[in-house]
Amino acid sequence: MRLYLLSLMALLLLSGCGSAPEANLAPKLSHYATAQQQCSDFIEGKSELTGEVEKECELFLKRLDKANTTANKLTSGKLKKGETKEIKIRYSRERNKLKQQYGKLSKSVQLATLDAIERDDTNTFTQGIAFPGNKFIAAYYTYMKSKAPQFDKDQQYLDFTRQESEKLMLKGQHYLKQGKQKKALKVFEKAAEMGNPQAAHSTGLLYEKNDAKQAIVWHNIAAENGIKASYLNLGRLYEVSGKKEVALKWYLKAAKQDSPKAQYRLYSLYLKSDKAKAISWLKKSSGNGYTHAQYEYALILMSEDKPAKAIDLLRQASQNNYPQASNYLGEYYYDHQLFERAFSQLKQTESANSFYLRAKMLEEGAGTAQDYSLAYTFYTRADALGKKGVKKDMQRVDALLNKEQQRVAADMKKKQADKFASMLKQCGAMPTVSSIKKRDKRFHIIGTASAPVERQSFIIYGDDGEDYYLLKAKGIQEDDKVDISVMSTGSTATLNSAEDEDAVEIYQFTFIKECVIEEEEQ
């Protein structure tokens, strides 16, 4: 190796090049400064990787020197007129070649670093990962991890750990969306072992169902590393395990971070021993928008005869889909005969009393349209949910429903009769075999106009299966669908069919008007 270096140094001296450019690097080349220094150290023997790295370093330094010389020419201000464009093109090419050579150098450094891992040569490995063009890869991380704690504080190691753990977090979240909790747990736990505190929290959450002890371990790790969401989980886990004092400690930590759920748990835990303190936490939880707390605090305000504040909290809880609040508000509005508001609130809950009160309002048409059928359905549901004394309401509405159905049927029959009378008045009767023989009688014909016999005269193929001969039809074309009022002539027309030698007699009608039945105002 030393002979190679001596030969290389001699070659550099003979070629007129030093190990590095004499002039300072141009601004656009300054990012190569660290690689320049390390290559100089490799060639001068201050450090070493492999002969291949030193060879690529020599080529890199030559490229760098050439590009830097050209860059300095561009900024010297000594170029003759017309030379600038040519020098710029040359500089662009030299920079591209330098970039390619730097890539080759980086690849050779990577191979040398991997070889150092195989030989367990920590010194050479350290020089390799320090080279600026050597991209940090998983193999380096694994080797550094095996040498713990030697590399635990190395910034590249820490950055790679963070990046990989974040990738695992995304993978775990993907598994959760697919419902694959076991796979998610495995991935989260791996990320947590890499020091990701959010992964420790996620691991704790997944352990909560089946292994409370492990859940506590991971939530403690998450909490110690700044994940405040784990405070509440630790409070719950310790409370369930019977360690009330430890639970209180964690609930207090979470409550001080304005966790409304933790504040509500403190209310529950202090309620028997210190009611004033309990209610102060309930008030804070309510103020932070926790629906359970808003409902509980509203009930207290109602007992203190402060309905305005209570109603405001109940509305907030109801808007956040808290059914007990909707039910309470519905009953409150019903008692105060604010039926429309009551019905709106009670629609958001499915308690027995909610169905019962809505049934009463539907039956009476209070706050909503009267509907005996839906009222009967709601009385039935209230009965099924355990509401006492509903049977008599069901029987009463059933009787009203039968009367209503009879009334509706009678109304329908009357409407149909009225419609028929209107049709007869406006368009005439529907033709029958006997009635069409009469003269000057008005009829209503529906069918298709076809086979014009002469100008403005058509055969009408009726939807009733009969054929009619229409005279003096205005505005009708062949193949039109017609709905018309006509007048019988009492005469027939004799027509000969091209396909049938026998003559056919068809009764004649004259056109009156297009028939549009107008609904009479009630």
C-alpha positions as CSV (number, residue, x, y, z in Angstrom):
1,M,0.0,0.0,0.0
2,R,2.9,2.4,0.9
3,L,4.7,1.7,-2.4
4,Y,1.4,2.5,-4.2
5,L,1.2,5.8,-2.3
6,L,4.8,6.7,-3.1
7,S,4.3,5.9,-6.8
8,L,1.1,8.0,-6.7
9,M,2.8,11.0,-5.1
10,A,5.6,10.8,-7.7
11,L,3.1,10.7,-10.4
12,L,1.3,13.7,-9.0
13,L,4.6,15.7,-8.8
14,L,5.6,14.8,-12.4
15,S,2.1,15.7,-13.6
16,G,2.4,19.1,-12.1
17,C,-0.6,18.6,-9.8
18,G,-0.7,18.6,-6.0
19,S,-3.0,16.5,-3.9
20,A,-5.5,19.3,-3.9
21,P,-6.2,22.6,-5.8
22,E,-4.0,25.4,-4.7
23,A,-6.7,28.0,-5.1
24,N,-9.8,28.2,-2.9
25,L,-12.8,26.4,-4.3
26,A,-15.3,28.4,-6.3
27,P,-18.7,28.9,-4.6
28,K,-20.4,26.4,-6.8
29,L,-17.8,23.8,-5.9
30,S,-17.5,24.5,-2.2
31,H,-19.7,21.5,-1.3
32,Y,-16.8,19.3,-2.4
33,A,-14.4,20.8,0.2
34,T,-14.8,18.0,2.8
35,A,-14.3,15.2,0.2
36,Q,-11.3,17.2,-1.1
37,Q,-9.7,17.2,2.4
38,Q,-10.4,13.5,3.0
39,C,-9.0,12.5,-0.3
40,S,-5.9,14.5,0.4
41,D,-5.6,12.7,3.7
42,F,-6.0,9.3,2.0
43,I,-3.3,10.1,-0.6
44,E,-0.9,11.6,2.0
45,G,-1.3,8.5,4.2
46,K,-2.9,10.3,7.1
47,S,-5.8,7.8,6.8
48,E,-6.6,5.0,4.5
49,L,-9.4,2.8,3.2
50,T,-8.4,0.8,0.1
51,G,-6.2,1.3,-3.0
52,E,-9.3,1.6,-5.1
53,V,-10.6,4.5,-3.0
54,E,-7.2,6.3,-3.3
55,K,-7.3,5.7,-7.1
56,E,-10.8,7.2,-7.3
57,C,-9.6,10.1,-5.0
58,E,-6.8,10.9,-7.4
59,L,-9.2,11.1,-10.4
60,F,-11.6,13.1,-8.3
61,L,-9.0,15.7,-7.2
62,K,-7.8,16.1,-10.8
63,R,-11.4,16.7,-12.0
64,L,-11.9,19.2,-9.1
65,D,-8.7,21.0,-9.8
66,K,-9.6,21.4,-13.5
67,A,-13.2,22.6,-12.8
68,N,-12.0,25.0,-10.2
69,T,-9.3,26.5,-12.5
70,T,-12.0,27.1,-15.2
71,A,-14.3,28.6,-12.6
72,N,-11.6,31.0,-11.5
73,K,-11.0,32.0,-15.1
74,L,-14.7,33.0,-15.4
75,T,-14.5,35.3,-12.4
76,S,-11.0,36.7,-13.1
77,G,-12.2,39.4,-15.4
78,K,-9.3,38.8,-17.8
79,L,-11.2,36.9,-20.5
80,K,-11.0,38.4,-24.0
81,K,-14.1,39.4,-25.8
82,G,-16.0,36.4,-27.1
83,E,-14.2,33.9,-24.8
84,T,-16.8,33.9,-22.0
85,K,-19.4,31.7,-23.8
86,E,-16.8,29.1,-24.7
87,I,-15.4,29.0,-21.1
88,K,-18.9,28.7,-19.7
89,I,-19.6,25.6,-21.9
90,R,-16.3,24.1,-20.9
91,Y,-17.1,24.7,-17.2
92,S,-20.5,23.1,-17.5
93,R,-19.0,19.9,-19.0
94,E,-16.2,19.8,-16.4
95,R,-18.7,20.1,-13.6
96,N,-20.8,17.2,-15.0
97,K,-17.7,15.0,-15.3
98,L,-16.7,16.0,-11.7
99,K,-20.2,15.0,-10.5
100,Q,-19.9,11.6,-12.2
101,Q,-16.4,11.0,-10.8
102,Y,-17.7,11.9,-7.3
103,G,-20.4,9.3,-7.7
104,K,-17.7,6.6,-8.6
105,L,-15.7,7.8,-5.6
106,S,-18.7,7.5,-3.3
107,K,-19.4,4.0,-4.5
108,S,-15.9,2.8,-3.9
109,V,-16.0,4.3,-0.4
110,Q,-19.2,2.4,0.3
111,L,-17.6,-0.9,-0.9
112,A,-14.6,-0.2,1.3
113,T,-16.9,0.5,4.3
114,L,-18.8,-2.7,3.8
115,D,-15.6,-4.6,3.5
116,A,-14.5,-3.0,6.8
117,I,-17.7,-4.4,8.4
118,E,-16.9,-7.9,7.1
119,R,-13.4,-7.6,8.7
120,D,-14.8,-6.0,11.8
121,D,-12.4,-3.1,11.2
122,T,-14.1,-0.3,13.2
123,N,-11.4,2.3,12.5
124,T,-11.7,1.9,8.7
125,F,-15.5,1.7,9.0
126,T,-15.5,5.0,10.9
127,Q,-13.5,6.7,8.2
128,G,-15.8,5.3,5.5
129,I,-19.0,6.5,7.1
130,A,-17.4,9.9,7.7
131,F,-16.9,10.4,4.0
132,P,-19.4,13.0,2.8
133,G,-20.5,11.1,-0.4
134,N,-21.1,7.8,1.5
135,K,-24.8,7.4,1.9
136,F,-25.8,5.9,5.2
137,I,-27.4,2.5,4.6
138,A,-29.0,-0.2,6.7
139,A,-25.9,-2.3,6.9
140,Y,-24.0,0.5,8.6
141,Y,-26.8,0.9,11.1
142,T,-26.9,-2.8,11.9
143,Y,-23.1,-2.8,12.4
144,M,-23.1,0.3,14.6
145,K,-26.0,-1.2,16.7
146,S,-23.9,-4.3,17.3
147,K,-21.1,-2.1,18.7
148,A,-23.4,-0.3,21.2
149,P,-22.8,1.9,23.1
150,Q,-19.9,3.1,20.9
151,F,-22.1,4.7,18.2
152,D,-25.2,5.5,20.2
153,K,-24.6,9.2,20.0
154,D,-23.5,9.3,16.4
155,Q,-25.7,11.7,14.5
156,Q,-26.0,9.6,11.3
157,Y,-26.9,6.6,13.5
158,L,-29.6,8.6,15.3
159,D,-31.0,10.1,12.1
160,F,-31.2,6.7,10.5
161,T,-32.9,5.4,13.6
162,R,-35.5,8.1,13.5
163,Q,-36.2,7.7,9.8
164,E,-36.6,4.0,10.0
165,S,-38.8,4.1,13.0
166,E,-41.0,6.7,11.3
167,K,-41.3,4.3,8.3
168,L,-42.3,1.5,10.7
169,M,-44.9,3.8,12.2
170,L,-46.5,4.4,8.8
171,K,-46.5,0.7,8.1
172,G,-48.1,0.0,11.5
173,Q,-50.8,2.6,10.9
174,H,-51.5,1.0,7.5
175,Y,-51.9,-2.4,9.2
176,L,-54.3,-0.9,11.7
177,K,-56.5,0.5,8.9
178,Q,-56.7,-3.0,7.5
179,G,-57.7,-4.4,10.9
180,K,-54.4,-6.4,11.3
181,Q,-53.7,-5.5,14.9
182,K,-51.1,-8.3,15.5
183,K,-49.0,-7.2,12.6
184,A,-49.4,-3.5,13.7
185,L,-48.3,-4.4,17.2
186,K,-45.1,-6.2,15.9
187,V,-44.2,-3.2,13.8
188,F,-44.9,-0.6,16.5
189,E,-42.9,-2.5,19.1
190,K,-39.9,-2.7,16.7
191,A,-40.2,1.1,16.1
192,A,-40.5,1.6,19.9
193,E,-37.3,-0.4,20.5
194,M,-35.6,2.0,18.1
195,G,-36.4,4.8,20.5
196,N,-39.6,6.2,18.9
197,P,-41.7,7.5,21.8
198,Q,-44.9,7.7,19.7
199,A,-44.4,4.1,18.7
200,A,-44.2,3.3,22.4
201,H,-47.6,4.9,22.9
202,S,-49.1,3.0,20.0
203,T,-47.6,-0.2,21.4
204,G,-49.1,0.5,24.8
205,L,-52.5,1.1,23.3
206,L,-52.5,-2.3,21.5
207,Y,-51.3,-4.1,24.6
208,E,-54.1,-2.6,26.8
209,K,-56.7,-5.1,25.8
210,N,-54.8,-8.3,26.6
211,D,-51.7,-7.4,28.6
212,A,-52.1,-4.5,31.0
213,K,-48.6,-4.9,32.5
214,Q,-46.9,-4.6,29.1
215,A,-49.2,-1.7,28.3
216,I,-48.0,0.1,31.5
217,V,-44.4,-0.6,30.5
218,W,-44.7,1.0,27.1
219,H,-46.9,3.9,28.2
220,N,-44.3,4.7,30.9
221,I,-41.6,4.7,28.2
222,A,-43.7,7.0,26.0
223,A,-44.5,9.3,29.0
224,E,-40.9,9.6,30.0
225,N,-40.0,10.6,26.5
226,G,-42.6,13.4,26.2
227,I,-45.7,11.7,24.9
228,K,-48.3,13.4,27.2
229,A,-51.2,11.3,25.7
230,S,-49.9,8.3,27.7
231,Y,-50.6,10.1,31.0
232,L,-54.3,9.4,30.7
233,N,-53.7,5.8,29.6
234,L,-51.4,5.2,32.6
235,G,-54.1,6.7,34.9
236,R,-56.7,4.3,33.6
237,L,-54.4,1.3,33.7
238,Y,-53.3,1.9,37.3
239,E,-56.9,2.6,38.3
240,V,-58.1,-0.7,36.8
241,S,-55.3,-2.5,38.5
242,G,-56.4,-1.1,41.9
243,K,-53.5,1.4,42.4
244,K,-55.6,4.4,43.0
245,E,-52.8,6.7,44.3
246,V,-50.6,6.1,41.3
247,A,-53.6,6.5,39.0
248,L,-54.3,9.9,40.7
249,K,-50.7,11.0,40.0
250,W,-51.0,10.3,36.3
251,Y,-54.6,11.7,36.0
252,L,-53.3,14.9,37.6
253,K,-50.4,15.1,35.2
254,A,-52.8,14.7,32.3
255,A,-55.4,17.1,33.8
256,K,-52.7,19.8,34.1
257,Q,-52.2,19.3,30.3
258,D,-55.9,20.1,29.9
259,S,-57.0,16.6,29.2
260,P,-60.8,16.8,29.7
261,K,-61.1,13.0,30.1
262,A,-58.5,13.0,32.9
263,Q,-60.3,16.0,34.5
264,Y,-63.5,14.0,34.4
265,R,-61.9,11.0,36.0
266,L,-60.6,13.2,38.8
267,Y,-64.2,14.4,39.3
268,S,-65.3,10.7,39.6
269,L,-62.5,9.8,42.0
270,Y,-62.8,12.8,44.3
271,L,-66.6,12.8,44.4
272,K,-66.9,10.8,47.6
273,S,-64.0,12.3,49.4
274,D,-63.9,15.9,48.4
275,K,-67.1,17.1,46.5
276,A,-65.9,20.7,46.1
277,K,-62.6,19.6,44.4
278,A,-64.5,17.0,42.4
279,I,-66.9,19.6,41.0
280,S,-64.0,22.0,40.2
281,W,-62.5,19.3,38.0
282,L,-65.9,18.6,36.4
283,K,-66.3,22.3,35.6
284,K,-62.9,22.3,33.9
285,S,-63.7,19.1,31.9
286,S,-67.0,20.6,30.8
287,G,-65.2,23.8,29.8
288,N,-62.9,21.8,27.7
289,G,-65.8,20.3,25.7
290,Y,-66.1,16.8,27.2
291,T,-69.7,15.8,26.6
292,H,-70.0,13.5,29.7
293,A,-68.8,16.4,31.9
294,Q,-71.1,18.9,30.2
295,Y,-74.1,16.6,30.9
296,E,-73.2,15.9,34.5
297,Y,-72.4,19.6,35.2
298,A,-75.7,20.6,33.5
299,L,-77.6,18.4,35.9
300,I,-75.9,20.1,38.8
301,L,-76.7,23.5,37.4
302,M,-80.4,22.5,37.0
303,S,-80.4,21.4,40.7
304,E,-79.0,24.8,41.6
305,D,-81.9,26.5,39.6
306,K,-79.6,27.8,36.8
307,P,-81.4,26.5,33.8
308,A,-80.0,28.9,31.2
309,K,-76.4,27.8,31.8
310,A,-77.5,24.2,32.0
311,I,-79.4,24.3,28.7
312,D,-76.4,25.8,27.0
313,L,-74.2,22.9,28.1
314,L,-76.8,20.4,27.2
315,R,-77.1,21.9,23.7
316,Q,-73.3,21.6,23.3
317,A,-73.4,18.0,24.4
318,S,-76.3,17.2,22.1
319,Q,-74.6,18.8,19.1
320,N,-71.7,16.4,19.8
321,N,-74.1,13.4,19.6
322,Y,-74.4,12.8,23.4
323,P,-77.9,11.0,23.5
324,Q,-78.5,11.5,27.2
325,A,-78.3,15.3,26.6
326,S,-80.6,15.1,23.6
327,N,-83.1,13.1,25.6
328,Y,-83.0,15.5,28.6
329,L,-83.5,18.5,26.4
330,G,-86.3,16.9,24.5
331,E,-88.2,16.1,27.7
332,Y,-87.5,19.6,29.0
333,Y,-88.9,21.3,25.9
334,Y,-91.9,18.9,25.9
335,D,-92.7,19.8,29.5
336,H,-92.5,23.5,28.5
337,Q,-94.7,22.9,25.4
338,L,-92.0,23.8,23.0
339,F,-93.0,20.9,20.8
340,E,-91.0,21.6,17.7
341,R,-87.8,21.9,19.7
342,A,-88.7,18.8,21.7
343,F,-89.3,16.7,18.5
344,S,-86.0,17.9,17.0
345,Q,-84.0,16.9,20.1
346,L,-85.8,13.6,20.7
347,K,-85.0,12.5,17.1
348,Q,-81.4,12.2,18.2
349,T,-82.0,9.6,20.8
350,E,-83.7,6.2,20.9
351,S,-84.8,5.8,24.5
352,A,-88.2,4.4,25.4
353,N,-89.4,7.8,26.6
354,S,-88.1,9.5,23.4
355,F,-90.2,7.2,21.2
356,Y,-93.2,7.6,23.5
357,L,-93.1,11.5,23.5
358,R,-92.5,11.6,19.7
359,A,-95.5,9.2,19.3
360,K,-97.7,11.6,21.3
361,M,-96.6,14.6,19.3
362,L,-97.2,12.7,16.0
363,E,-100.7,11.6,17.2
364,E,-101.6,15.1,18.2
365,G,-99.8,17.0,15.4
366,A,-97.8,19.0,18.0
367,G,-94.5,20.3,16.7
368,T,-94.7,18.0,13.7
369,A,-97.2,16.9,11.0
370,Q,-99.9,14.5,12.3
371,D,-99.1,10.9,11.4
372,Y,-101.1,8.1,13.0
373,S,-99.1,5.4,11.2
374,L,-95.7,6.7,12.5
375,A,-97.2,7.4,15.9
376,Y,-98.3,3.8,16.2
377,T,-94.8,2.6,15.1
378,F,-93.2,4.8,17.8
379,Y,-95.7,3.6,20.5
380,T,-94.8,0.1,19.6
381,R,-91.0,0.8,19.9
382,A,-91.5,2.5,23.3
383,D,-93.5,-0.6,24.5
384,A,-90.7,-2.9,23.2
385,L,-88.1,-0.8,25.1
386,G,-90.0,-1.2,28.4
387,K,-92.2,1.9,28.6
388,K,-95.1,1.0,30.9
389,G,-98.8,1.7,30.1
390,V,-98.3,2.1,26.3
391,K,-100.7,-0.6,25.2
392,K,-103.8,1.7,25.6
393,D,-102.0,4.3,23.5
394,M,-101.4,1.7,20.8
395,Q,-105.0,0.6,20.8
396,R,-106.3,4.2,20.6
397,V,-104.0,5.2,17.7
398,D,-104.8,1.9,15.9
399,A,-108.5,2.8,16.0
400,L,-107.7,6.4,14.8
401,L,-105.5,4.9,12.1
402,N,-108.3,2.7,10.8
403,K,-110.6,5.7,10.6
404,E,-107.9,7.7,8.9
405,Q,-107.3,4.9,6.3
406,Q,-111.1,4.8,5.6
407,R,-111.1,8.6,5.2
408,V,-108.1,8.5,2.9
409,A,-109.8,5.7,0.8
410,A,-113.0,7.7,0.6
411,D,-111.0,10.8,-0.4
412,M,-109.2,8.8,-3.1
413,K,-112.5,7.4,-4.5
414,K,-113.9,10.9,-4.6
415,K,-110.8,12.3,-6.4
416,Q,-111.0,9.5,-9.0
417,A,-114.7,10.3,-9.6
418,D,-114.0,14.0,-9.8
419,K,-111.2,13.3,-12.2
420,F,-113.4,11.1,-14.4
421,A,-116.1,13.8,-14.4
422,S,-113.6,16.4,-15.4
423,M,-112.3,14.3,-18.2
424,L,-115.8,13.7,-19.4
425,K,-116.6,17.4,-19.3
426,Q,-113.4,18.5,-21.1
427,C,-112.7,15.7,-23.5
428,G,-115.8,13.5,-23.8
429,A,-116.5,9.9,-23.0
430,M,-114.3,7.0,-23.8
431,P,-115.7,5.3,-26.9
432,T,-117.5,2.0,-26.9
433,V,-118.7,-0.2,-29.7
434,S,-122.3,1.0,-29.3
435,S,-121.6,4.7,-28.5
436,I,-119.5,5.5,-31.5
437,K,-122.4,4.9,-33.9
438,K,-124.2,8.0,-32.6
439,R,-123.9,11.3,-34.4
440,D,-122.5,14.5,-32.8
441,K,-121.4,12.7,-29.7
442,R,-118.0,13.8,-28.2
443,F,-115.4,11.2,-27.4
444,H,-111.9,11.0,-25.9
445,I,-109.5,8.9,-28.0
446,I,-105.9,7.9,-27.2
447,G,-103.8,6.2,-29.8
448,T,-101.4,6.5,-32.7
449,A,-102.0,8.4,-35.9
450,S,-101.0,6.5,-39.0
451,A,-101.7,5.8,-42.6
452,P,-103.0,9.2,-43.8
453,V,-105.9,8.5,-46.2
454,E,-106.1,12.0,-47.5
455,R,-105.0,15.5,-46.5
456,Q,-105.4,15.9,-42.7
457,S,-107.2,12.6,-42.4
458,F,-105.7,9.6,-40.5
459,I,-106.4,6.1,-39.3
460,I,-106.1,6.2,-35.4
461,Y,-105.0,3.0,-33.9
462,G,-106.5,3.3,-30.4
463,D,-104.9,2.1,-27.2
464,D,-108.2,0.4,-26.6
465,G,-107.6,-1.9,-29.6
466,E,-110.2,-0.3,-31.9
467,D,-109.4,1.7,-35.1
468,Y,-110.9,5.1,-35.9
469,Y,-111.0,7.3,-39.1
470,L,-110.2,10.9,-38.1
471,L,-111.2,13.7,-40.4
472,K,-109.8,17.2,-40.6
473,A,-107.0,16.7,-38.0
474,K,-105.0,19.9,-37.3
475,G,-101.4,19.7,-36.3
476,I,-101.1,15.9,-36.3
477,Q,-98.4,14.0,-38.2
478,E,-98.1,10.4,-39.1
479,D,-96.9,8.2,-36.2
480,D,-97.8,10.9,-33.6
481,K,-99.0,9.7,-30.3
482,V,-102.4,11.4,-29.9
483,D,-104.7,12.3,-26.9
484,I,-107.6,14.1,-28.5
485,S,-111.2,15.2,-28.2
486,V,-113.3,14.2,-31.3
487,M,-116.9,14.3,-32.6
488,S,-118.6,11.3,-34.1
489,T,-120.3,11.7,-37.6
490,G,-122.5,8.6,-37.3
491,S,-121.0,7.5,-40.6
492,T,-118.4,4.9,-41.7
493,A,-115.6,5.1,-44.2
494,T,-114.9,2.1,-46.5
495,L,-111.2,1.4,-46.8
496,N,-109.4,-1.1,-48.9
497,S,-106.2,-2.7,-47.6
498,A,-103.3,-3.3,-50.0
499,E,-102.8,-6.6,-48.2
500,D,-106.4,-7.6,-48.0
501,E,-108.9,-7.3,-50.9
502,D,-111.9,-7.1,-48.5
503,A,-113.1,-3.6,-47.7
504,V,-113.1,-2.5,-44.1
505,E,-115.6,-0.1,-42.6
506,I,-114.3,2.3,-39.9
507,Y,-116.4,4.9,-38.0
508,Q,-115.6,8.5,-38.8
509,F,-114.8,11.3,-36.4
510,T,-113.9,15.0,-36.7
511,F,-111.1,16.6,-34.7
512,I,-112.0,19.0,-32.0
513,K,-108.8,19.7,-29.9
514,E,-105.8,18.2,-28.2
515,C,-107.1,16.9,-24.9
516,V,-105.2,18.2,-21.8
517,I,-107.2,17.4,-18.6
518,E,-106.9,20.3,-16.2
519,E,-107.2,19.5,-12.5
520,E,-110.1,21.4,-11.0
521,E,-109.2,23.6,-8.0
522,Q,-110.4,22.1,-4.7
